[in-house]
């Protein structure tokens, strides 16, 4: 016959310390902290003569598309309205990042290598969502 452990040694799930989730404001602050480094990287890539002109044109088209009031999916449609903007921007950034060797990207990057890896992974994920016919049209 087994004995029940003393009450004070029993750990219940509701006794676990609560972990604090980051608020939306915290996430916005973190994104704002890395945004200058991202913009500096993109500016350096846009002025790098080694980056093919076609990739620079795609990046400029992305900026124009984001600024344009005309969208493939209207912005008033919840979630999907912004999704096309994010995907097209991710595609353009991904193409710029992959236009140069990794050591050039790292030389241009002002932040930590882990952050650059995270950004590269996120934009690659977004770029994969661009339909194949659109990718062919844009020349990748």
C-alpha positions in Angstrom: 0.0 0.0 0.0 1.4 3.4 -0.9 1.3 6.4 1.2 0.1 9.7 -0.1 2.8 12.4 0.0 2.4 15.1 2.7 0.1 17.9 1.5 2.9 20.5 1.5 5.0 18.5 -1.1 2.1 18.2 -3.6 2.5 20.6 -6.5 -0.6 21.6 -8.3 -0.7 23.2 -11.6 -2.4 26.3 -10.2 0.4 26.8 -7.8 2.9 27.4 -10.6 4.1 31.0 -10.7 2.3 33.0 -13.4 4.5 33.9 -16.3 4.0 37.4 -17.6 3.1 37.6 -21.2 4.5 40.5 -23.2 1.9 43.1 -23.9 1.2 44.5 -27.3 2.9 47.7 -26.3 6.1 45.8 -25.3 6.1 44.0 -28.7 5.7 47.4 -30.5 8.5 48.8 -28.5 10.8 45.8 -29.4 9.9 46.1 -33.1 10.6 49.9 -32.9 14.0 49.2 -31.5 15.0 47.0 -34.4 13.4 49.0 -37.1 16.3 51.5 -37.5 18.7 48.6 -38.1 16.3 47.0 -40.7 15.9 50.3 -42.5 19.7 50.9 -42.5 20.3 47.3 -43.9 17.8 47.9 -46.6 19.2 51.3 -47.5 22.7 49.8 -47.8 21.4 46.9 -49.9 19.6 49.3 -52.2 22.8 51.3 -52.8 25.1 48.3 -53.1 26.2 47.9 -56.8 26.4 44.1 -56.3 22.6 43.9 -55.8 20.9 43.3 -59.2 18.8 46.1 -60.5 15.8 43.9 -60.9 15.7 43.2 -57.1 16.0 46.9 -56.4 13.1 47.5 -58.7 11.0 44.9 -56.9 11.8 46.6 -53.6 10.7 50.0 -55.0 7.5 48.4 -56.4 6.8 47.0 -52.9 7.2 50.5 -51.4 4.9 51.9 -54.1 2.3 49.1 -53.5 2.4 49.7 -49.7 1.9 53.5 -50.2 -0.8 53.0 -52.9 -4.5 53.1 -51.9 -5.2 50.4 -54.5 -4.7 46.8 -53.1 -5.4 43.4 -54.4 -7.3 42.7 -51.2 -8.9 45.9 -49.7 -7.5 46.9 -46.3 -11.0 47.1 -44.7 -11.3 43.3 -44.9 -10.1 42.0 -41.5 -6.7 40.2 -41.5 -6.7 39.5 -45.2 -6.7 43.2 -46.0 -3.2 43.7 -44.6 -2.0 40.2 -45.4 -1.2 41.0 -49.1 0.8 44.1 -48.0 2.8 42.1 -45.5 3.5 39.2 -48.0 4.6 41.5 -50.8 6.9 43.5 -48.5 8.3 40.3 -47.1 8.9 39.0 -50.6 10.8 42.2 -51.6 12.9 42.2 -48.5 13.7 38.5 -48.9 14.9 39.1 -52.5 17.1 41.9 -51.3 18.6 39.9 -48.5 19.4 37.0 -50.8 20.9 39.2 -53.5 24.2 39.3 -51.7 26.3 36.7 -49.8 25.6 36.2 -46.1 28.8 37.8 -45.1 27.8 41.1 -46.9 24.4 41.1 -45.1 26.2 40.5 -41.8 28.6 43.4 -42.5 25.7 45.7 -43.2 23.7 44.6 -40.2 23.9 46.8 -37.1 22.1 44.4 -34.7 22.8 41.0 -33.3 23.2 38.0 -35.6 20.3 36.2 -34.0 18.0 39.1 -34.8 19.2 39.1 -38.4 18.5 35.3 -38.6 15.0 35.8 -37.1 14.2 38.6 -39.6 15.6 36.5 -42.5 13.4 33.6 -41.5 10.3 35.7 -41.1 10.7 37.3 -44.5 11.5 34.0 -46.1 8.3 32.5 -44.6 6.3 35.5 -46.0 8.0 35.3 -49.4 7.0 31.6 -49.7 3.3 32.7 -49.5 3.6 34.7 -52.7 1.9 32.7 -55.5 4.3 31.1 -58.0 2.9 33.0 -61.0 3.6 36.3 -59.2 7.1 35.1 -58.3 7.7 34.2 -61.9 6.4 37.6 -63.1 8.8 39.3 -60.6 11.7 37.2 -61.8 12.7 34.9 -59.0 
